[in-house]
Amino acid sequence: MIMLYLGADHRGFKLKEFLKERLREWGINFEDCGAFSFNPEDDYNDFALAVAKKVAEKPNENRGILICGSGIGVDIVANKIKGVKSSLIWRKELADHRKYYGENVLSLPSDFLTEKEAEEIVKIWLNTKKLLRDEKYKRRREKLEEL
């Protein structure tokens, strides 16, 4: 069973709280790594780092969802932690690309998604479990791992 870690700054706070309700409805285990209240002075770096460190403890089992206004900042921070592969997803058509790359963190841009769009992306991303076994995708994932 996966453990899902959530993190968001002030710009992603509202969307994170919305997604927590959906995750509860879906029976998904999760831990909120902050922000725990709306604070316009907080920094996305802190929450992205907290989630990425948790995911890195068991990168093949744990997953994370990070949210900031653009999604870019949290994505950059997460990808600096060994064992973490984060992707910035802003359209549901990209949400199943986990099958190609094996990402364990999903970064979302709260300023550019409705709650419904974010919900659809998260649902697809969480349900994409199997990695494509074609030789070219396996080779590409191995090259990512070497970096």
Secondary structure as UniProt FT lines:
FT   STRAND          4..8
FT   TURN            10..12
FT   HELIX           13..26
FT   STRAND          30..32
FT   TURN            40..41
FT   HELIX           44..57
FT   TURN            59..61
FT   STRAND          63..68
FT   HELIX           72..78
FT   TURN            79..80
FT   TURN            82..83
FT   STRAND          86..88
FT   HELIX           92..97
FT   HELIX           98..101
FT   STRAND          105..109
FT   HELIX           110..112
FT   HELIX           115..127
FT   HELIX           135..146
//
